[in-house]
């Protein structure tokens, strides 16, 4: 999830800069459902933005 933190709309920008909103939005996304519907169950649902193969990945 990559929210636009620099949105021109001040209300939208305020929401996107609020970590509580971003966490709630992330929790509301049904990654398993997206995997099933769009990727036919072939993807690996994740909330991470860094691939597990990266040295920056933290488990």
C-alpha positions as CSV (number, residue, x, y, z in Angstrom):
1,X,0.0,0.0,0.0
2,X,1.6,3.2,-1.1
3,X,-0.6,6.2,-0.1
4,X,-0.1,9.6,-1.7
5,X,1.3,11.5,1.2
6,X,1.6,14.7,-0.9
7,X,-2.0,14.9,-2.1
8,X,-3.2,18.4,-3.0
9,X,-6.4,18.0,-1.1
10,X,-5.6,19.0,2.5
11,X,-8.2,16.6,4.0
12,X,-7.0,13.7,2.0
13,X,-3.4,14.5,2.7
14,X,-4.2,14.7,6.4
15,X,-5.7,11.3,6.4
16,X,-2.8,9.8,4.5
17,X,-0.3,11.2,6.9
18,X,-2.1,9.8,9.9
19,X,-0.5,6.5,10.8
20,X,-3.7,5.3,12.5
21,X,-5.7,5.7,9.2
22,X,-3.0,4.0,7.2
23,X,-2.9,1.0,9.6
24,X,-6.7,0.8,9.5
25,X,-6.7,0.9,5.7
26,X,-4.1,-1.8,5.6
27,X,-6.0,-4.0,8.0
28,X,-9.2,-3.5,5.9
29,X,-7.6,-4.9,2.7
30,X,-8.5,-8.6,2.3
31,X,-5.2,-9.7,0.7
32,X,-6.3,-13.4,0.6
33,X,-9.4,-12.4,-1.4
34,X,-7.4,-10.2,-3.8
35,X,-5.0,-13.1,-4.3
36,X,-7.9,-15.5,-5.1
37,X,-9.8,-13.2,-7.4
38,X,-7.0,-11.4,-9.3
39,X,-4.1,-13.9,-9.1
40,X,-6.1,-17.1,-9.0
41,X,-4.4,-18.0,-5.7
42,X,-0.9,-18.0,-7.2
43,X,0.4,-15.0,-5.3
44,X,1.7,-14.7,-1.8
45,X,-0.4,-12.2,0.2
46,X,1.7,-9.9,2.3
47,X,1.6,-6.5,4.0
48,X,5.3,-5.9,3.4
49,X,6.8,-3.6,0.9
50,X,10.2,-5.2,0.9
51,X,10.7,-8.6,-0.7
52,X,11.9,-11.5,1.7
53,X,15.0,-11.9,-0.5
54,X,16.1,-8.3,0.3
55,X,18.7,-7.7,3.0
56,X,16.4,-5.0,4.3
57,X,13.6,-7.5,5.0
58,X,12.6,-7.9,8.6
59,X,10.6,-10.9,9.6
